[in-house]
């Protein structure tokens, strides 16, 4: 069982078309467009979203560099690739994110890389703070935690959801919130060390499990 607050596949195949009106769909970024957006805000010493600060700009710079590295070295397990290849109908994987989000930077490159082996899967990214109604439909413990992956078919039936982070990282966060003996910056370093040690193993395993579960339900 995933830890409390880790939301995956809660109510599969419900129709969520009302959450994706044309205005939302038209505001979605391809991955290359999103990376260009990140590069732009980094050069302008800012971030995405209404809240601007030196610390958020700093995190955005770190995240952009991290995503560039992960884009180059993403290695998708054969087992996950096989699960992705079993998708036999059009899907769009919408990801709610913001440029300052460290968990997004750690996970999105692998999600995108996993999708590439199947031309039936399209990835689109949406900024959280530009899409509050959609975000509020996918809260984690009442919070607007990102990244959030929402996979839908061509009729906008929800296939599965994932996020905002792998179960192991979510457990660390819940432990910190229950007993915050460290500063948040120290905790953030702990999370980064977890991601480095994990090497996307948990994310890939969770995505594979979700995709295989969908296949069994058919």
C-alpha positions as CSV (number, residue, x, y, z in Angstrom):
1,X,0.0,0.0,0.0
2,X,1.3,3.5,-0.8
3,X,1.6,5.9,2.1
4,X,-1.2,8.2,3.0
5,X,-1.5,11.1,0.6
6,X,0.0,9.2,-2.3
7,X,-2.8,9.1,-4.9
8,X,-2.8,6.6,-7.8
9,X,-5.6,5.3,-9.9
10,X,-8.3,6.1,-7.3
11,X,-11.3,6.1,-9.6
12,X,-10.3,4.7,-13.0
13,X,-12.3,5.4,-16.2
14,X,-14.4,8.2,-14.9
15,X,-15.0,10.9,-17.5
16,X,-13.2,14.1,-16.8
17,X,-13.9,16.0,-20.1
18,X,-15.4,18.9,-18.1
19,X,-11.9,19.5,-16.5
20,X,-10.3,19.8,-19.9
21,X,-12.2,22.5,-21.9
22,X,-10.7,23.9,-25.0
23,X,-9.0,26.7,-23.0
24,X,-7.1,24.2,-20.9
25,X,-6.1,22.1,-23.8
26,X,-4.9,25.1,-25.8
27,X,-2.8,26.2,-22.9
28,X,-0.9,22.9,-22.7
29,X,2.8,22.7,-23.6
30,X,4.7,20.0,-25.5
31,X,7.7,18.9,-23.6
32,X,10.1,20.9,-25.9
33,X,7.9,24.0,-25.4
34,X,8.0,23.5,-21.6
35,X,11.8,23.2,-21.6
36,X,12.0,26.4,-23.7
37,X,9.7,28.1,-21.2
38,X,12.0,27.0,-18.4
39,X,15.0,28.3,-20.3
40,X,13.3,31.7,-20.8
41,X,12.3,32.2,-17.2
42,X,15.8,31.2,-16.1
43,X,17.4,33.8,-18.4
44,X,15.0,36.4,-17.1
45,X,15.8,35.4,-13.5
46,X,12.2,34.5,-12.6
47,X,10.0,31.4,-12.4
48,X,6.5,30.4,-13.6
49,X,3.4,31.2,-11.6
50,X,2.2,34.4,-9.8
51,X,4.6,34.0,-6.9
52,X,8.1,35.4,-7.6
53,X,11.1,35.4,-5.3
54,X,14.9,35.0,-5.4
55,X,14.6,31.5,-3.8
56,X,12.0,30.3,-6.4
57,X,14.2,31.7,-9.2
58,X,17.2,29.9,-7.7
59,X,15.2,26.6,-7.5
60,X,14.1,27.1,-11.1
61,X,17.7,27.4,-12.3
62,X,18.6,24.2,-10.4
63,X,15.6,22.4,-11.8
64,X,16.3,23.4,-15.4
65,X,19.9,22.1,-15.1
66,X,18.7,18.9,-13.5
67,X,16.1,18.3,-16.2
68,X,18.7,18.9,-18.9
69,X,20.9,16.2,-17.3
70,X,18.0,13.7,-16.9
71,X,16.9,14.3,-20.5
72,X,20.3,13.1,-21.7
73,X,20.7,10.1,-19.4
74,X,17.2,8.7,-19.0
75,X,17.3,4.9,-19.1
76,X,13.9,3.3,-19.3
77,X,13.7,-0.3,-18.0
78,X,12.7,-2.9,-20.5
79,X,9.8,-3.9,-18.3
80,X,8.4,-0.4,-18.2
81,X,8.9,0.0,-22.0
82,X,7.0,-3.3,-22.5
83,X,4.1,-2.0,-20.4
84,X,4.1,1.3,-22.4
85,X,4.1,-0.6,-25.6
86,X,1.0,-2.5,-24.6
87,X,-1.0,0.7,-24.8
88,X,-3.2,0.1,-27.8
89,X,-5.3,3.2,-28.0
90,X,-4.6,7.0,-28.0
91,X,-3.8,8.4,-24.6
92,X,-2.8,11.9,-23.5
93,X,-0.7,12.2,-20.3
94,X,-1.3,15.6,-18.8
95,X,1.2,16.7,-16.2
96,X,0.4,19.6,-13.8
97,X,3.7,21.3,-12.9
98,X,5.6,24.6,-12.2
99,X,9.2,25.4,-13.0
100,X,10.2,25.9,-9.4
101,X,9.0,22.4,-8.3
102,X,11.9,20.1,-7.4
103,X,9.8,16.9,-7.5
104,X,8.6,17.8,-11.0
105,X,12.2,18.3,-12.2
106,X,13.1,14.8,-10.8
107,X,10.2,12.9,-12.3
108,X,9.0,14.6,-15.5
109,X,12.0,13.7,-17.7
110,X,11.5,10.0,-17.0
111,X,7.8,10.1,-17.6
112,X,8.4,11.8,-20.9
113,X,11.1,9.3,-21.9
114,X,8.9,6.4,-21.0
115,X,6.2,7.7,-23.2
116,X,8.4,8.0,-26.3
117,X,8.4,4.3,-27.2
118,X,4.6,4.4,-28.1
119,X,3.4,6.9,-30.7
120,X,-0.2,6.5,-29.3
121,X,0.9,8.4,-26.1
122,X,1.0,12.2,-26.2
123,X,2.5,14.1,-23.2
124,X,1.3,17.6,-22.5
125,X,2.2,19.9,-19.6
126,X,0.0,22.4,-17.8
127,X,1.0,25.0,-15.3
128,X,-0.7,24.4,-12.0
129,X,-1.5,28.0,-11.1
130,X,-3.1,28.6,-14.5
131,X,-5.4,25.7,-14.1
132,X,-6.9,25.8,-10.6
133,X,-10.1,24.0,-11.3
134,X,-8.2,21.0,-12.8
135,X,-5.6,21.1,-10.0
136,X,-8.3,21.2,-7.3
137,X,-9.8,18.0,-8.8
138,X,-6.5,16.2,-8.0
139,X,-5.5,17.4,-4.6
140,X,-3.2,15.4,-2.3
141,X,-4.3,15.6,1.4
142,X,-6.1,18.8,0.4
143,X,-3.0,20.4,-1.1
144,X,-2.1,21.4,-4.6
145,X,0.9,19.0,-4.7
146,X,2.8,18.7,-8.0
147,X,3.7,17.1,-10.3
148,X,0.4,15.4,-11.0
149,X,0.1,13.0,-14.0
150,X,-3.4,12.5,-15.3
151,X,-3.7,10.0,-18.2
152,X,-6.9,10.1,-20.3
153,X,-8.1,8.5,-23.4
154,X,-9.4,10.3,-26.5
155,X,-12.8,10.7,-24.9
156,X,-11.3,12.1,-21.7
157,X,-12.0,9.0,-19.7
158,X,-9.5,9.0,-16.8
159,X,-7.2,5.9,-17.2
160,X,-4.9,6.5,-14.3
161,X,-3.2,9.2,-12.2
162,X,0.2,9.4,-10.5
163,X,1.9,11.8,-8.2
164,X,3.1,14.0,-6.7
165,X,6.2,11.9,-6.0
166,X,7.2,8.2,-5.6
167,X,5.9,6.5,-2.5
168,X,9.4,6.5,-0.8
169,X,9.8,10.2,-1.2
170,X,6.2,10.8,-0.1
171,X,6.9,8.8,3.0
172,X,9.9,11.0,3.8
173,X,7.7,14.1,3.4
174,X,5.0,12.8,5.7
175,X,7.6,11.9,8.3
176,X,9.0,15.4,8.1
177,X,5.6,17.0,8.4
178,X,4.8,14.9,11.5
179,X,8.1,15.8,13.2
180,X,9.9,18.7,11.5
181,X,13.1,18.7,13.5
182,X,15.1,19.9,10.5
183,X,14.8,23.1,8.5
184,X,12.9,22.8,5.2
185,X,16.1,23.4,3.3
186,X,17.8,20.5,5.1
187,X,14.8,18.3,4.4
188,X,14.9,19.3,0.7
189,X,18.5,18.1,0.6
190,X,17.3,14.8,2.1
191,X,14.8,14.4,-0.7
192,X,17.3,15.2,-3.3
193,X,19.6,12.5,-1.9
194,X,16.7,10.1,-2.0
195,X,16.2,10.8,-5.6
196,X,19.9,10.4,-6.4
197,X,20.1,7.0,-4.6
198,X,16.8,5.8,-6.1
199,X,17.9,6.5,-9.7
200,X,14.2,6.7,-10.9
201,X,13.7,3.0,-9.9
202,X,10.6,3.7,-7.8
203,X,9.0,6.0,-10.4
204,X,9.5,3.5,-13.2
205,X,8.2,0.6,-11.1
206,X,5.1,2.6,-10.1
207,X,4.4,3.6,-13.7
208,X,4.8,0.0,-14.8
209,X,2.4,-1.2,-12.1
210,X,-0.2,1.4,-13.2
211,X,0.0,0.5,-16.9
212,X,-0.1,-3.2,-16.2
213,X,-3.2,-2.8,-13.9
214,X,-5.0,-0.9,-16.7
215,X,-4.1,-3.7,-19.1
216,X,-5.6,-6.3,-16.7
217,X,-8.8,-4.3,-16.3
218,X,-9.5,-4.3,-20.1
